[in-house]
Amino acid sequence: MKTGDIAAGAGRLQDSVKSIKLRWEETKDVWNDVRRAEFDVTYMEPIEPQVRMTLEKLRKLSGVFHQACQECKDSNQ
């Protein structure tokens, strides 16, 4: 990943969240009590909306970086 490559980082974040969700689902077979439910509500459920919001902000930031790079190129010509 080159410096400033936001899209690659965002892709890795998405992949990581998918992996975490799959692993979390696997725990249901061995951990299914009140504490797991509490952990789920407190830590796991907030992950997806937070990541979705983060990815949207990264897309916007990527657009700003792209525009800045274009303006720098245009001003140097």
Summary of the structure (lengths in Angstrom):
residues: 77
radius of gyration: 18.5
end to end distance: 27.4
largest distance: 64.8
contacts: 163
relative contact order: 0.12
helix: 83%
strand: 0%
